[in-house]
Amino acid sequence: MDDIVLEPNVRRRTRRALSGKKKAAALFRVWHGVRDLMQEAEKLGDSELVHFLAVAQLLVEERASGLTSGVSAFEQLDTSLPN
């Protein structure tokens, strides 16, 4: 049987924080994903799930609006199709 040896001082990669622009882009993709999930939940007729996803979508919008300089979340973006 092989033994697993752990080295105590192994350096791990640290993740760097995303820039504001990259974070906003990631939130935009999340927003579209939640929107797609809402459409699927509506097709299933699961109103409770639709409500939950709508709340999640509002939270994503709120976070995105905090990153932008006072502009309403996704106000100036074409949100009809994901990028």
Residue pairs with C-beta under 8 A, 6 or more apart in sequence:
18 26
20 67
23 67
24 64
24 67
24 68
27 60
27 63
27 64
27 67
28 64
28 74
28 77
28 83
29 82
29 83
30 60
31 57
31 60
31 61
31 64
31 74
31 79
32 79
32 82
34 53
34 56
34 57
34 60
35 57
35 79
37 53
38 50
38 53
38 54
38 57
41 49
41 50
41 53
42 50
61 73
61 74
62 73
64 73
64 74
65 71
65 72
65 73
